[in-house]
Amino acid sequence: MSDPTHEASDSAELNEDVSASSPEGTAGEMDALDAALMEVAQWKDAALRSAAELDNYRKRMAREMQEAARYANAGLLETLLPILDNFDYGLQAAGQEGGNPRLLEGLHMVLRQIQTFLRDHGVEEIDASGRFDPNLHDAMMQQASETVPEGSIIAQTRKGYRLRDRLLRPASVILSSGPAAAAQN
C-alpha cells in the first residue's frame, strides 16, 4: 500500500513543476497539443473516408452481383438463338411443302414452348417494323419501295432479341430507300 503522506508530497511537487514552468514552455506545449489535435483530426478524416469507400465498394459489389445473376444466362441464350432460327426456318419450309398436319402442329407446339421459355427468362423479340433504330436493328441492305418511306423497315431477315434491357442480338432488316425514281436521282 502507498503512504498517503508520500502521495501528497508527489502531488505538491507536480504542482510546483507546473507553476514553475515558463510561459514559453506553455506555448510550446500548446503548439504540440494543437499539432496533435490536427493529426488526430486528419486520422479521423482518413478513417471516415476509408469507411465511406468500403461502404461504396460493398454497394457496388452487391449491384454487380445482382447484375451478374440477372444476366448470367445471356451466353447460353445467345447460343440458343441460331438453333431457334433454324427450327423456325425448318417449320416454315415444312409448312410450304404441305407436310403432315399433325407433325406441323406438334412442331408449332414445340416452338411455342421455346418462345414461352425465353419469355419467362426475360428474353423479348425485337419489333422489326416502322423506323430503323441502329440500337436495335442491323441494316443488311436497302431496297426501293413506292409504299414504304425512306429509312423505314421493309422486311426482317433475322429476328432480334434482347434480355431485359440488354441487347442479345439485333434484328437484321431490309430498309427502304424510298421510291425508285428518287433512288436514281
CNS distance restraints for C-alpha pairs under 8 A (distance, minus, plus):
assign (resid   2 and name CA) (resid   6 and name CA) 7.55 0.50 0.50
assign (resid   2 and name CA) (resid   7 and name CA) 7.52 0.50 0.50
assign (resid   3 and name CA) (resid   7 and name CA) 6.47 0.50 0.50
assign (resid   4 and name CA) (resid   8 and name CA) 6.28 0.50 0.50
assign (resid   5 and name CA) (resid   9 and name CA) 6.32 0.50 0.50
assign (resid   6 and name CA) (resid  10 and name CA) 6.31 0.50 0.50
assign (resid   7 and name CA) (resid  11 and name CA) 6.22 0.50 0.50
assign (resid   8 and name CA) (resid  12 and name CA) 6.24 0.50 0.50
assign (resid   9 and name CA) (resid  13 and name CA) 6.20 0.50 0.50
assign (resid  10 and name CA) (resid  14 and name CA) 6.27 0.50 0.50
assign (resid  11 and name CA) (resid  15 and name CA) 6.30 0.50 0.50
assign (resid  12 and name CA) (resid  16 and name CA) 6.23 0.50 0.50
assign (resid  13 and name CA) (resid  17 and name CA) 6.21 0.50 0.50
assign (resid  14 and name CA) (resid  18 and name CA) 6.28 0.50 0.50
assign (resid  15 and name CA) (resid  19 and name CA) 6.11 0.50 0.50
assign (resid  16 and name CA) (resid  20 and name CA) 5.79 0.50 0.50
assign (resid  17 and name CA) (resid  21 and name CA) 6.27 0.50 0.50
assign (resid  21 and name CA) (resid  25 and name CA) 6.13 0.50 0.50
assign (resid  21 and name CA) (resid  26 and name CA) 7.10 0.50 0.50
assign (resid  22 and name CA) (resid  26 and name CA) 6.64 0.50 0.50
assign (resid  23 and name CA) (resid  27 and name CA) 6.35 0.50 0.50
assign (resid  24 and name CA) (resid  28 and name CA) 6.28 0.50 0.50
assign (resid  25 and name CA) (resid  29 and name CA) 6.17 0.50 0.50
assign (resid  26 and name CA) (resid  30 and name CA) 6.13 0.50 0.50
assign (resid  27 and name CA) (resid  31 and name CA) 6.17 0.50 0.50
assign (resid  28 and name CA) (resid  32 and name CA) 6.23 0.50 0.50
assign (resid  29 and name CA) (resid  33 and name CA) 6.04 0.50 0.50
assign (resid  30 and name CA) (resid  34 and name CA) 5.99 0.50 0.50
assign (resid  31 and name CA) (resid  35 and name CA) 6.07 0.50 0.50
assign (resid  32 and name CA) (resid  36 and name CA) 6.07 0.50 0.50
assign (resid  33 and name CA) (resid  37 and name CA) 6.08 0.50 0.50
assign (resid  34 and name CA) (resid  38 and name CA) 6.11 0.50 0.50
assign (resid  35 and name CA) (resid  39 and name CA) 6.17 0.50 0.50
assign (resid  36 and name CA) (resid  40 and name CA) 6.12 0.50 0.50
assign (resid  37 and name CA) (resid  41 and name CA) 6.16 0.50 0.50
assign (resid  38 and name CA) (resid  42 and name CA) 6.18 0.50 0.50
assign (resid  39 and name CA) (resid  43 and name CA) 6.18 0.50 0.50
assign (resid  40 and name CA) (resid  44 and name CA) 6.02 0.50 0.50
assign (resid  41 and name CA) (resid  45 and name CA) 6.07 0.50 0.50
assign (resid  42 and name CA) (resid  46 and name CA) 6.13 0.50 0.50
assign (resid  43 and name CA) (resid  47 and name CA) 6.05 0.50 0.50
assign (resid  44 and name CA) (resid  48 and name CA) 6.17 0.50 0.50
assign (resid  45 and name CA) (resid  49 and name CA) 6.10 0.50 0.50
assign (resid  46 and name CA) (resid  50 and name CA) 6.07 0.50 0.50
assign (resid  47 and name CA) (resid  51 and name CA) 6.12 0.50 0.50
assign (resid  48 and name CA) (resid  52 and name CA) 6.15 0.50 0.50
assign (resid  49 and name CA) (resid  53 and name CA) 6.07 0.50 0.50
assign (resid  50 and name CA) (resid  54 and name CA) 6.07 0.50 0.50
assign (resid  51 and name CA) (resid  55 and name CA) 6.17 0.50 0.50
assign (resid  52 and name CA) (resid  56 and name CA) 6.14 0.50 0.50
assign (resid  53 and name CA) (resid  57 and name CA) 6.04 0.50 0.50
assign (resid  54 and name CA) (resid  58 and name CA) 6.18 0.50 0.50
assign (resid  55 and name CA) (resid  59 and name CA) 6.28 0.50 0.50
assign (resid  56 and name CA) (resid  60 and name CA) 6.08 0.50 0.50
assign (resid  57 and name CA) (resid  61 and name CA) 6.08 0.50 0.50
assign (resid  58 and name CA) (resid  62 and name CA) 6.14 0.50 0.50
assign (resid  59 and name CA) (resid  63 and name CA) 6.25 0.50 0.50
assign (resid  60 and name CA) (resid  64 and name CA) 6.12 0.50 0.50
assign (resid  61 and name CA) (resid  65 and name CA) 6.02 0.50 0.50
assign (resid  62 and name CA) (resid  66 and name CA) 6.21 0.50 0.50
assign (resid  63 and name CA) (resid  67 and name CA) 6.14 0.50 0.50
assign (resid  64 and name CA) (resid  68 and name CA) 5.97 0.50 0.50
assign (resid  65 and name CA) (resid  69 and name CA) 6.13 0.50 0.50
assign (resid  66 and name CA) (resid  70 and name CA) 6.02 0.50 0.50
assign (resid  67 and name CA) (resid  71 and name CA) 6.11 0.50 0.50
assign (resid  68 and name CA) (resid  72 and name CA) 5.43 0.50 0.50
assign (resid  71 and name CA) (resid 163 and name CA) 7.53 0.50 0.50
assign (resid  73 and name CA) (resid  77 and name CA) 6.04 0.50 0.50
assign (resid  74 and name CA) (resid  78 and name CA) 6.05 0.50 0.50
assign (resid  74 and name CA) (resid 163 and name CA) 7.14 0.50 0.50
assign (resid  74 and name CA) (resid 168 and name CA) 7.21 0.50 0.50
assign (resid  75 and name CA) (resid  79 and name CA) 6.32 0.50 0.50
assign (resid  76 and name CA) (resid  80 and name CA) 6.31 0.50 0.50
assign (resid  77 and name CA) (resid  81 and name CA) 6.39 0.50 0.50
assign (resid  78 and name CA) (resid  82 and name CA) 7.81 0.50 0.50
assign (resid  78 and name CA) (resid 168 and name CA) 6.32 0.50 0.50
assign (resid  78 and name CA) (resid 169 and name CA) 7.52 0.50 0.50
assign (resid  79 and name CA) (resid  83 and name CA) 7.56 0.50 0.50
assign (resid  80 and name CA) (resid  84 and name CA) 6.29 0.50 0.50
assign (resid  81 and name CA) (resid  85 and name CA) 6.19 0.50 0.50
assign (resid  82 and name CA) (resid  86 and name CA) 6.20 0.50 0.50
assign (resid  83 and name CA) (resid  87 and name CA) 6.16 0.50 0.50
assign (resid  84 and name CA) (resid  88 and name CA) 6.12 0.50 0.50
assign (resid  85 and name CA) (resid  89 and name CA) 6.15 0.50 0.50
assign (resid  85 and name CA) (resid 158 and name CA) 7.74 0.50 0.50
assign (resid  85 and name CA) (resid 159 and name CA) 7.83 0.50 0.50
assign (resid  86 and name CA) (resid  90 and name CA) 6.04 0.50 0.50
assign (resid  87 and name CA) (resid  91 and name CA) 6.14 0.50 0.50
assign (resid  87 and name CA) (resid 111 and name CA) 7.84 0.50 0.50
assign (resid  88 and name CA) (resid  92 and name CA) 6.23 0.50 0.50
assign (resid  88 and name CA) (resid 111 and name CA) 7.50 0.50 0.50
assign (resid  89 and name CA) (resid  93 and name CA) 6.20 0.50 0.50
assign (resid  90 and name CA) (resid  94 and name CA) 6.07 0.50 0.50
assign (resid  91 and name CA) (resid  95 and name CA) 6.16 0.50 0.50
assign (resid  91 and name CA) (resid 104 and name CA) 7.18 0.50 0.50
assign (resid  91 and name CA) (resid 107 and name CA) 6.94 0.50 0.50
assign (resid  91 and name CA) (resid 108 and name CA) 7.64 0.50 0.50
assign (resid  92 and name CA) (resid  96 and name CA) 6.28 0.50 0.50
assign (resid  93 and name CA) (resid  97 and name CA) 6.32 0.50 0.50
assign (resid  94 and name CA) (resid  98 and name CA) 6.50 0.50 0.50
assign (resid  94 and name CA) (resid  99 and name CA) 5.48 0.50 0.50
assign (resid  94 and name CA) (resid 104 and name CA) 7.31 0.50 0.50
assign (resid  95 and name CA) (resid  99 and name CA) 5.98 0.50 0.50
assign (resid  95 and name CA) (resid 104 and name CA) 6.92 0.50 0.50
assign (resid  99 and name CA) (resid 103 and name CA) 7.52 0.50 0.50
assign (resid  99 and name CA) (resid 104 and name CA) 6.97 0.50 0.50
assign (resid 100 and name CA) (resid 104 and name CA) 6.23 0.50 0.50
assign (resid 101 and name CA) (resid 105 and name CA) 6.06 0.50 0.50
assign (resid 102 and name CA) (resid 106 and name CA) 6.20 0.50 0.50
assign (resid 103 and name CA) (resid 107 and name CA) 6.21 0.50 0.50
assign (resid 104 and name CA) (resid 108 and name CA) 6.13 0.50 0.50
assign (resid 105 and name CA) (resid 109 and name CA) 6.28 0.50 0.50
assign (resid 106 and name CA) (resid 110 and name CA) 6.38 0.50 0.50
assign (resid 107 and name CA) (resid 111 and name CA) 6.21 0.50 0.50
assign (resid 108 and name CA) (resid 112 and name CA) 6.19 0.50 0.50
assign (resid 109 and name CA) (resid 113 and name CA) 6.25 0.50 0.50
assign (resid 110 and name CA) (resid 114 and name CA) 6.27 0.50 0.50
assign (resid 111 and name CA) (resid 115 and name CA) 6.18 0.50 0.50
assign (resid 112 and name CA) (resid 116 and name CA) 6.04 0.50 0.50
assign (resid 113 and name CA) (resid 117 and name CA) 6.08 0.50 0.50
assign (resid 114 and name CA) (resid 118 and name CA) 6.23 0.50 0.50
assign (resid 115 and name CA) (resid 119 and name CA) 6.12 0.50 0.50
assign (resid 116 and name CA) (resid 120 and name CA) 6.01 0.50 0.50
assign (resid 117 and name CA) (resid 121 and name CA) 6.39 0.50 0.50
assign (resid 118 and name CA) (resid 122 and name CA) 6.50 0.50 0.50
assign (resid 118 and name CA) (resid 123 and name CA) 5.10 0.50 0.50
assign (resid 118 and name CA) (resid 124 and name CA) 7.47 0.50 0.50
assign (resid 119 and name CA) (resid 123 and name CA) 4.93 0.50 0.50
assign (resid 119 and name CA) (resid 124 and name CA) 6.08 0.50 0.50
assign (resid 122 and name CA) (resid 163 and name CA) 5.46 0.50 0.50
assign (resid 122 and name CA) (resid 164 and name CA) 5.25 0.50 0.50
assign (resid 123 and name CA) (resid 161 and name CA) 6.57 0.50 0.50
assign (resid 123 and name CA) (resid 162 and name CA) 5.62 0.50 0.50
assign (resid 123 and name CA) (resid 163 and name CA) 4.47 0.50 0.50
assign (resid 123 and name CA) (resid 164 and name CA) 6.21 0.50 0.50
assign (resid 124 and name CA) (resid 161 and name CA) 5.56 0.50 0.50
assign (resid 124 and name CA) (resid 162 and name CA) 5.42 0.50 0.50
assign (resid 124 and name CA) (resid 163 and name CA) 6.43 0.50 0.50
assign (resid 124 and name CA) (resid 164 and name CA) 7.16 0.50 0.50
assign (resid 125 and name CA) (resid 159 and name CA) 7.00 0.50 0.50
assign (resid 125 and name CA) (resid 160 and name CA) 5.89 0.50 0.50
assign (resid 125 and name CA) (resid 161 and name CA) 4.54 0.50 0.50
assign (resid 125 and name CA) (resid 162 and name CA) 6.61 0.50 0.50
assign (resid 126 and name CA) (resid 136 and name CA) 7.14 0.50 0.50
assign (resid 126 and name CA) (resid 159 and name CA) 7.06 0.50 0.50
assign (resid 126 and name CA) (resid 160 and name CA) 5.13 0.50 0.50
assign (resid 126 and name CA) (resid 161 and name CA) 5.26 0.50 0.50
assign (resid 126 and name CA) (resid 162 and name CA) 6.85 0.50 0.50
assign (resid 126 and name CA) (resid 170 and name CA) 7.64 0.50 0.50
assign (resid 126 and name CA) (resid 171 and name CA) 6.61 0.50 0.50
assign (resid 127 and name CA) (resid 160 and name CA) 7.92 0.50 0.50
assign (resid 128 and name CA) (resid 137 and name CA) 7.34 0.50 0.50
assign (resid 128 and name CA) (resid 153 and name CA) 6.96 0.50 0.50
assign (resid 128 and name CA) (resid 155 and name CA) 7.60 0.50 0.50
assign (resid 128 and name CA) (resid 156 and name CA) 6.22 0.50 0.50
assign (resid 128 and name CA) (resid 159 and name CA) 7.82 0.50 0.50
assign (resid 128 and name CA) (resid 160 and name CA) 7.99 0.50 0.50
assign (resid 128 and name CA) (resid 171 and name CA) 6.60 0.50 0.50
assign (resid 128 and name CA) (resid 173 and name CA) 7.17 0.50 0.50
assign (resid 129 and name CA) (resid 152 and name CA) 7.61 0.50 0.50
assign (resid 129 and name CA) (resid 153 and name CA) 5.60 0.50 0.50
assign (resid 129 and name CA) (resid 154 and name CA) 7.50 0.50 0.50
assign (resid 129 and name CA) (resid 155 and name CA) 7.63 0.50 0.50
assign (resid 130 and name CA) (resid 152 and name CA) 5.51 0.50 0.50
assign (resid 130 and name CA) (resid 153 and name CA) 5.68 0.50 0.50
assign (resid 131 and name CA) (resid 151 and name CA) 6.34 0.50 0.50
assign (resid 131 and name CA) (resid 152 and name CA) 4.35 0.50 0.50
assign (resid 131 and name CA) (resid 153 and name CA) 6.07 0.50 0.50
assign (resid 132 and name CA) (resid 137 and name CA) 6.55 0.50 0.50
assign (resid 132 and name CA) (resid 151 and name CA) 6.11 0.50 0.50
assign (resid 132 and name CA) (resid 152 and name CA) 5.44 0.50 0.50
assign (resid 132 and name CA) (resid 153 and name CA) 5.97 0.50 0.50
assign (resid 132 and name CA) (resid 175 and name CA) 7.48 0.50 0.50
assign (resid 133 and name CA) (resid 137 and name CA) 5.62 0.50 0.50
assign (resid 134 and name CA) (resid 138 and name CA) 6.49 0.50 0.50
assign (resid 135 and name CA) (resid 170 and name CA) 7.63 0.50 0.50
assign (resid 136 and name CA) (resid 160 and name CA) 7.59 0.50 0.50
assign (resid 136 and name CA) (resid 167 and name CA) 7.39 0.50 0.50
assign (resid 136 and name CA) (resid 170 and name CA) 5.05 0.50 0.50
assign (resid 136 and name CA) (resid 171 and name CA) 6.42 0.50 0.50
assign (resid 137 and name CA) (resid 160 and name CA) 7.52 0.50 0.50
assign (resid 137 and name CA) (resid 170 and name CA) 4.92 0.50 0.50
assign (resid 137 and name CA) (resid 171 and name CA) 4.68 0.50 0.50
assign (resid 137 and name CA) (resid 172 and name CA) 5.86 0.50 0.50
assign (resid 137 and name CA) (resid 173 and name CA) 6.58 0.50 0.50
assign (resid 138 and name CA) (resid 170 and name CA) 5.81 0.50 0.50
assign (resid 138 and name CA) (resid 171 and name CA) 5.81 0.50 0.50
assign (resid 138 and name CA) (resid 172 and name CA) 4.65 0.50 0.50
assign (resid 138 and name CA) (resid 173 and name CA) 6.04 0.50 0.50
assign (resid 139 and name CA) (resid 172 and name CA) 5.90 0.50 0.50
assign (resid 139 and name CA) (resid 173 and name CA) 5.06 0.50 0.50
assign (resid 139 and name CA) (resid 174 and name CA) 5.86 0.50 0.50
assign (resid 139 and name CA) (resid 175 and name CA) 6.56 0.50 0.50
assign (resid 140 and name CA) (resid 172 and name CA) 6.17 0.50 0.50
assign (resid 140 and name CA) (resid 173 and name CA) 5.77 0.50 0.50
assign (resid 140 and name CA) (resid 174 and name CA) 5.73 0.50 0.50
assign (resid 140 and name CA) (resid 175 and name CA) 7.88 0.50 0.50
assign (resid 141 and name CA) (resid 173 and name CA) 7.44 0.50 0.50
assign (resid 141 and name CA) (resid 174 and name CA) 5.17 0.50 0.50
assign (resid 141 and name CA) (resid 175 and name CA) 6.29 0.50 0.50
assign (resid 142 and name CA) (resid 174 and name CA) 5.65 0.50 0.50
assign (resid 142 and name CA) (resid 175 and name CA) 4.60 0.50 0.50
assign (resid 142 and name CA) (resid 176 and name CA) 5.51 0.50 0.50
assign (resid 142 and name CA) (resid 177 and name CA) 5.71 0.50 0.50
assign (resid 143 and name CA) (resid 174 and name CA) 6.94 0.50 0.50
assign (resid 143 and name CA) (resid 175 and name CA) 6.12 0.50 0.50
assign (resid 143 and name CA) (resid 176 and name CA) 5.07 0.50 0.50
assign (resid 143 and name CA) (resid 177 and name CA) 5.51 0.50 0.50
assign (resid 143 and name CA) (resid 178 and name CA) 7.80 0.50 0.50
assign (resid 144 and name CA) (resid 176 and name CA) 5.57 0.50 0.50
assign (resid 144 and name CA) (resid 177 and name CA) 4.91 0.50 0.50
assign (resid 144 and name CA) (resid 178 and name CA) 5.31 0.50 0.50
assign (resid 144 and name CA) (resid 179 and name CA) 5.47 0.50 0.50
assign (resid 144 and name CA) (resid 180 and name CA) 5.05 0.50 0.50
assign (resid 144 and name CA) (resid 183 and name CA) 6.82 0.50 0.50
assign (resid 145 and name CA) (resid 149 and name CA) 7.39 0.50 0.50
assign (resid 145 and name CA) (resid 176 and name CA) 5.81 0.50 0.50
assign (resid 145 and name CA) (resid 177 and name CA) 6.73 0.50 0.50
assign (resid 145 and name CA) (resid 178 and name CA) 5.28 0.50 0.50
assign (resid 145 and name CA) (resid 179 and name CA) 5.00 0.50 0.50
assign (resid 145 and name CA) (resid 180 and name CA) 6.46 0.50 0.50
assign (resid 146 and name CA) (resid 178 and name CA) 6.48 0.50 0.50
assign (resid 146 and name CA) (resid 179 and name CA) 4.55 0.50 0.50
assign (resid 146 and name CA) (resid 180 and name CA) 6.94 0.50 0.50
assign (resid 147 and name CA) (resid 179 and name CA) 7.67 0.50 0.50
assign (resid 148 and name CA) (resid 152 and name CA) 6.54 0.50 0.50
assign (resid 148 and name CA) (resid 153 and name CA) 7.71 0.50 0.50
assign (resid 148 and name CA) (resid 154 and name CA) 6.75 0.50 0.50
assign (resid 148 and name CA) (resid 176 and name CA) 6.23 0.50 0.50
assign (resid 148 and name CA) (resid 178 and name CA) 6.72 0.50 0.50
assign (resid 149 and name CA) (resid 176 and name CA) 6.39 0.50 0.50
assign (resid 149 and name CA) (resid 177 and name CA) 7.48 0.50 0.50
assign (resid 149 and name CA) (resid 178 and name CA) 5.37 0.50 0.50
assign (resid 149 and name CA) (resid 179 and name CA) 7.89 0.50 0.50
assign (resid 150 and name CA) (resid 175 and name CA) 7.49 0.50 0.50
assign (resid 150 and name CA) (resid 176 and name CA) 4.90 0.50 0.50
assign (resid 150 and name CA) (resid 177 and name CA) 4.69 0.50 0.50
assign (resid 150 and name CA) (resid 178 and name CA) 4.18 0.50 0.50
assign (resid 150 and name CA) (resid 179 and name CA) 7.90 0.50 0.50
assign (resid 151 and name CA) (resid 175 and name CA) 5.94 0.50 0.50
assign (resid 151 and name CA) (resid 176 and name CA) 5.54 0.50 0.50
assign (resid 151 and name CA) (resid 177 and name CA) 6.38 0.50 0.50
assign (resid 151 and name CA) (resid 178 and name CA) 7.64 0.50 0.50
assign (resid 152 and name CA) (resid 175 and name CA) 5.67 0.50 0.50
assign (resid 152 and name CA) (resid 176 and name CA) 5.58 0.50 0.50
assign (resid 153 and name CA) (resid 173 and name CA) 6.48 0.50 0.50
assign (resid 153 and name CA) (resid 174 and name CA) 5.90 0.50 0.50
assign (resid 153 and name CA) (resid 175 and name CA) 4.60 0.50 0.50
assign (resid 153 and name CA) (resid 176 and name CA) 6.15 0.50 0.50
assign (resid 154 and name CA) (resid 173 and name CA) 7.41 0.50 0.50
assign (resid 154 and name CA) (resid 174 and name CA) 5.57 0.50 0.50
assign (resid 154 and name CA) (resid 175 and name CA) 5.47 0.50 0.50
assign (resid 154 and name CA) (resid 176 and name CA) 5.92 0.50 0.50
assign (resid 155 and name CA) (resid 173 and name CA) 5.72 0.50 0.50
assign (resid 155 and name CA) (resid 174 and name CA) 5.27 0.50 0.50
assign (resid 155 and name CA) (resid 175 and name CA) 7.37 0.50 0.50
assign (resid 156 and name CA) (resid 171 and name CA) 7.03 0.50 0.50
assign (resid 156 and name CA) (resid 172 and name CA) 5.88 0.50 0.50
assign (resid 156 and name CA) (resid 173 and name CA) 4.31 0.50 0.50
assign (resid 156 and name CA) (resid 174 and name CA) 6.26 0.50 0.50
assign (resid 157 and name CA) (resid 171 and name CA) 7.69 0.50 0.50
assign (resid 157 and name CA) (resid 172 and name CA) 5.37 0.50 0.50
assign (resid 157 and name CA) (resid 173 and name CA) 5.50 0.50 0.50
assign (resid 157 and name CA) (resid 174 and name CA) 7.24 0.50 0.50
assign (resid 158 and name CA) (resid 171 and name CA) 5.73 0.50 0.50
assign (resid 158 and name CA) (resid 172 and name CA) 4.95 0.50 0.50
assign (resid 158 and name CA) (resid 173 and name CA) 7.13 0.50 0.50
assign (resid 159 and name CA) (resid 170 and name CA) 7.51 0.50 0.50
assign (resid 159 and name CA) (resid 171 and name CA) 4.85 0.50 0.50
assign (resid 159 and name CA) (resid 172 and name CA) 6.61 0.50 0.50
assign (resid 160 and name CA) (resid 168 and name CA) 7.55 0.50 0.50
assign (resid 160 and name CA) (resid 169 and name CA) 5.13 0.50 0.50
assign (resid 160 and name CA) (resid 170 and name CA) 4.51 0.50 0.50
assign (resid 160 and name CA) (resid 171 and name CA) 3.59 0.50 0.50
assign (resid 160 and name CA) (resid 172 and name CA) 6.96 0.50 0.50
assign (resid 161 and name CA) (resid 167 and name CA) 6.47 0.50 0.50
assign (resid 161 and name CA) (resid 168 and name CA) 5.47 0.50 0.50
assign (resid 161 and name CA) (resid 169 and name CA) 5.26 0.50 0.50
assign (resid 161 and name CA) (resid 170 and name CA) 6.43 0.50 0.50
assign (resid 161 and name CA) (resid 171 and name CA) 7.12 0.50 0.50
assign (resid 162 and name CA) (resid 166 and name CA) 5.48 0.50 0.50
assign (resid 162 and name CA) (resid 167 and name CA) 4.19 0.50 0.50
assign (resid 162 and name CA) (resid 168 and name CA) 4.72 0.50 0.50
assign (resid 162 and name CA) (resid 169 and name CA) 6.61 0.50 0.50
assign (resid 162 and name CA) (resid 170 and name CA) 8.00 0.50 0.50
assign (resid 163 and name CA) (resid 167 and name CA) 6.17 0.50 0.50
assign (resid 163 and name CA) (resid 168 and name CA) 6.13 0.50 0.50
assign (resid 177 and name CA) (resid 183 and name CA) 6.49 0.50 0.50
assign (resid 178 and name CA) (resid 182 and name CA) 6.63 0.50 0.50
assign (resid 178 and name CA) (resid 183 and name CA) 6.56 0.50 0.50
assign (resid 179 and name CA) (resid 183 and name CA) 6.30 0.50 0.50
assign (resid 180 and name CA) (resid 184 and name CA) 6.49 0.50 0.50
assign (resid 181 and name CA) (resid 185 and name CA) 6.78 0.50 0.50
